[in-house]
Amino acid sequence: MTNLITLKNSSNWNLKSVWGKWASLIKIKKTWIPVPDFFIISTDIFEKFIREILISWDFEKVYNNSSMDYQELNSIYNKIKEKIMETTIDKKIEENILNAIDDLNSDFVAIRSSWILEDGVKNSWAWQLDSHLNISKKETIRYIKECWASLFSARSLYYWKKHNINFDKFKVAVIVQKIVESQISGVIFTVNPISKDTNELIIEAWNGLWESVVSGKVIPDNITVDKRNMKILNYIRSTQEKWLFVNKSWWTEWKNIINNNLNKVSQKQVEQLCSIAIKIEKIYKMPCDIEWAIEKEVLYILQSRAITTL
């Protein structure tokens, strides 16, 4: 069996090797909801790679030392990261990863991390682990290691200690996914996360790549929709002056928007988004926070997770 998890072989795996959002992507894609092609490097691979490194640093003892401050944790992280980056991955696993990238038929990929408790109903872990965009095939192994190392960053360790998370939960899966060169991106909540109204969906939408809003340079449109009939109840439009896109060299670049007072999504796109979001909510049987992107009029679901604030 391959060391990687794909849609074709996922039935052979215990999805506890995947966890979080990536198990959800497999579940969604099997229902024919449009998801960009991807494969997953399981927690099993991570554990085999990291085991000797942690033993050599006596990491469990370090973690359980409650007297360590943020600066000391950061010093330990730097040493562990250095060891991770200089340690080679098993040759067969590396070969499988590079072959799987060829199968994605994409010159560049996104590489994202998923901790085993991420996106759980009782846990909020968003933005704690690293993600990397527009990574070439020759850089893939390096950035997979960067994702693995981010599990041991000072901010992560601080979060773990604050929430009394056991050492045996130190596992991370990594997804390698085909890049969506989106002209419109956003998120949709299947329940209003502010009012907690189960009859309302909330859409946030902006021009450009999904990561645009993370930079703080973009304020999204905010649309409230009646879940029962998909009627727009309220549309708050933002004035977006720049949008983030991928240029011919596969670097992200900001560009001015000429007609920046237009709605980001049409009525038809709102209805399509709501229809898919309701379907995903029924699959999970719980309210969902769903990331989406539109490339050349084609809607893709990037990931879905439970809304943890309800």
C-alpha positions in Angstrom: 0.0 0.0 0.0 1.2 3.5 -0.7 2.2 5.7 2.2 -0.1 8.5 1.1 -3.9 8.8 1.4 -5.9 9.6 -1.8 -9.5 9.5 -2.7 -9.0 6.1 -4.4 -7.4 4.4 -1.4 -9.0 6.2 1.5 -11.3 3.3 2.3 -8.2 1.3 3.2 -7.2 3.7 5.9 -8.4 4.5 9.4 -9.1 8.2 8.9 -7.7 8.9 12.4 -4.4 9.0 10.4 -5.8 12.1 8.6 -7.9 13.9 11.2 -9.4 17.4 11.1 -10.3 19.1 7.8 -8.6 16.6 5.6 -10.8 13.7 6.6 -13.7 16.0 5.9 -12.4 16.8 2.4 -12.4 13.0 1.6 -15.9 12.7 2.9 -17.1 15.8 0.9 -15.3 14.8 -2.4 -16.9 11.3 -2.3 -20.3 13.0 -2.6 -19.2 14.7 -5.9 -19.0 18.2 -4.3 -16.2 20.0 -6.3 -13.0 19.9 -4.3 -9.5 20.6 -5.9 -7.5 17.3 -6.3 -5.3 16.5 -3.3 -3.4 13.8 -1.4 -2.6 13.5 2.3 0.5 12.7 4.2 -0.8 10.8 7.2 0.0 11.2 10.8 1.6 7.7 10.6 4.3 9.1 8.3 4.9 12.1 10.6 5.2 9.8 13.7 7.8 7.6 12.1 9.8 10.6 11.0 9.6 12.5 14.2 10.0 9.7 16.8 13.8 9.6 17.0 14.1 13.4 16.9 11.8 13.8 19.9 13.6 11.1 21.8 17.0 12.7 21.2 15.7 15.9 22.7 13.8 14.2 25.5 10.9 16.4 24.3 8.2 14.9 26.5 10.2 15.9 29.6 10.7 19.4 28.2 7.0 19.8 27.4 5.9 18.6 30.8 8.2 21.2 32.5 5.5 23.8 33.3 8.1 26.3 34.5 9.3 27.0 30.9 8.4 30.5 29.6 7.7 31.5 26.0 11.3 32.4 25.2 12.6 29.0 26.4 9.9 27.2 24.4 10.9 29.2 21.3 14.6 28.2 21.9 13.6 24.5 22.0 11.4 24.9 18.9 14.3 26.4 16.9 16.5 23.4 17.8 13.8 20.9 16.9 13.1 22.6 13.7 16.8 22.6 12.7 16.9 18.9 13.4 13.7 18.3 11.3 15.0 20.3 8.4 18.3 18.4 8.3 16.8 14.9 8.7 16.0 13.1 5.4 12.6 11.5 4.7 12.4 7.9 3.8 13.4 7.6 0.1 10.3 5.5 -0.7 8.0 8.0 0.9 9.7 10.9 -0.8 9.3 9.1 -4.2 5.6 8.5 -3.5 5.1 12.2 -2.7 6.8 13.4 -5.8 4.9 10.9 -8.0 1.6 12.0 -6.4 2.4 15.6 -7.2 2.7 14.6 -10.9 -0.7 13.0 -10.7 -2.2 16.3 -9.6 -1.2 17.8 -12.9 -0.3 21.1 -11.4 3.1 22.9 -11.5 2.5 24.4 -8.1 0.6 23.2 -5.0 -0.6 24.3 -1.7 0.8 22.6 1.4 -1.3 22.8 4.6 -1.1 21.3 8.1 -3.8 19.6 10.2 -3.4 18.8 13.8 -5.3 15.8 15.2 -7.7 17.9 17.3 -8.0 20.8 14.8 -11.5 21.8 13.7 -13.1 19.7 16.4 -16.3 20.7 18.0 -14.7 21.7 21.3 -11.4 23.0 19.9 -10.4 26.0 17.8 -6.9 25.7 16.3 -7.2 28.0 13.2 -4.0 29.6 12.0 -1.8 27.8 14.6 0.0 25.6 12.1 1.8 26.6 8.9 0.4 26.6 5.4 2.3 27.4 2.2 1.1 28.4 -1.3 2.5 28.1 -4.8 5.1 25.5 -3.9 7.0 23.9 -6.8 7.6 20.1 -6.9 11.3 20.5 -6.0 10.4 22.5 -2.9 7.7 20.2 -1.7 9.7 18.1 0.8 11.2 21.2 2.4 7.7 22.7 3.0 6.2 19.5 4.3 9.0 19.6 7.0 8.1 23.2 7.7 4.5 22.2 8.4 5.7 19.4 10.6 8.0 21.8 12.5 5.2 24.3 13.1 3.6 21.8 15.4 6.4 22.6 17.9 6.5 26.4 17.6 6.3 28.4 20.8 2.8 29.6 20.0 1.6 26.0 19.5 3.3 24.7 22.6 1.8 27.6 24.6 -1.6 26.8 23.3 -1.2 23.1 24.2 0.0 23.8 27.7 -2.8 26.4 28.2 -5.4 23.8 27.3 -3.7 20.9 29.1 -3.3 18.8 25.9 -1.5 15.5 26.4 1.8 14.8 24.7 0.3 11.8 22.8 -1.8 14.3 20.8 1.4 15.6 19.1 0.5 14.4 15.6 0.0 16.3 12.3 -1.2 15.4 8.9 -0.3 17.4 5.8 -2.4 17.9 2.6 -0.8 18.7 -0.7 -3.5 20.2 -3.0 -3.8 21.6 -6.5 -3.8 25.4 -6.5 -7.1 27.1 -7.3 -6.4 30.4 -9.1 -9.5 32.0 -7.7 -11.0 35.2 -8.9 -13.5 35.2 -6.0 -13.1 33.5 -2.6 -14.8 33.4 0.7 -16.4 31.5 3.5 -19.9 30.4 4.2 -21.4 29.6 7.7 -24.5 27.3 7.7 -25.7 29.0 10.9 -25.4 32.7 11.7 -22.4 32.6 14.1 -23.3 35.9 15.7 -27.1 35.6 16.2 -27.0 31.8 16.2 -30.0 31.8 13.9 -30.2 28.3 12.3 -32.4 29.7 9.5 -29.7 32.0 8.2 -26.5 31.4 6.2 -23.7 34.0 6.3 -21.5 34.4 3.2 -18.3 36.4 3.2 -16.8 37.1 -0.2 -13.9 39.0 -1.7 -12.0 39.3 -5.0 -8.8 37.3 -5.4 -7.2 34.3 -3.7 -8.6 32.9 -0.6 -5.6 34.0 1.4 -6.3 37.7 0.6 -8.4 38.4 3.7 -5.7 36.9 6.0 -3.3 39.8 5.0 -5.7 42.3 6.5 -5.7 44.3 3.2 -9.2 43.0 2.3 -12.6 43.5 4.0 -15.1 41.0 2.6 -18.7 41.6 1.5 -21.1 40.2 4.1 -24.3 38.5 2.9 -27.1 37.2 5.1 -29.3 34.6 3.3 -32.5 32.9 4.4 -31.7 29.2 4.4 -35.3 28.2 3.7 -35.7 30.0 0.3 -32.1 31.3 -0.4 -33.4 34.9 -0.5 -30.8 37.5 0.3 -31.9 39.3 3.5 -29.0 41.7 3.8 -26.0 42.5 1.5 -23.2 44.6 3.1 -20.8 45.6 0.3 -17.2 46.5 1.0 -15.0 48.7 -1.2 -12.1 46.5 -2.2 -9.2 48.4 -3.8 -6.8 45.6 -4.5 -7.0 41.9 -5.2 -4.4 39.1 -4.8 -3.7 36.8 -7.7 -1.1 34.4 -9.0 1.0 35.9 -11.8 2.8 34.1 -14.7 5.8 33.3 -12.5 3.5 31.8 -9.9 4.1 34.5 -7.3 1.2 36.1 -5.5 0.8 39.8 -6.5 -1.6 42.6 -5.6 -3.4 44.5 -8.4 -5.7 47.5 -8.3 -9.5 46.9 -8.9 -11.1 49.4 -11.3 -14.8 48.8 -10.5 -14.5 48.3 -6.8 -18.1 49.1 -5.8 -19.6 46.0 -7.4 -21.1 43.1 -5.5 -18.5 40.3 -5.2 -21.1 37.5 -5.9 -24.2 37.3 -8.0 -27.7 36.0 -7.0 -26.9 32.8 -9.0 -23.6 32.3 -7.2 -25.3 32.9 -3.8 -27.8 30.2 -4.6 -25.1 27.8 -5.7 -23.0 28.4 -2.6 -26.0 28.0 -0.3 -27.2 24.8 -2.0 -23.7 23.2 -1.5 -23.4 24.5 2.0 -26.7 23.0 3.0 -25.7 19.7 1.5 -22.4 19.7 3.4 -24.2 20.5 6.7 -26.5 17.5 6.1 -23.5 15.3 5.5 -21.9 16.4 8.8 -25.1 16.7 10.8 -23.8 19.9 12.4 -23.3 23.6 11.5 -20.3 24.1 9.3 -17.7 26.8 8.4 -16.9 26.2 4.8 -14.1 27.8 2.7 -14.7 28.2 -1.0 -13.2 29.7 -4.2 -14.4 30.4 -7.7 -12.0 29.9 -10.6 -13.3 30.7 -14.1 -16.9 30.4 -13.0 -16.3 27.0 -11.4 -17.0 26.8 -7.6 -14.6 24.7 -5.4 -14.9 23.8 -1.8 -11.5 24.1 -0.1 -12.3 22.8 3.3 -15.1 22.4 5.9 -15.1 22.3 9.7 -17.5 22.6 12.5 -18.4 26.0 13.8 -16.8 26.1 17.3 -18.4 29.3 18.6 -22.0 28.1 18.8 
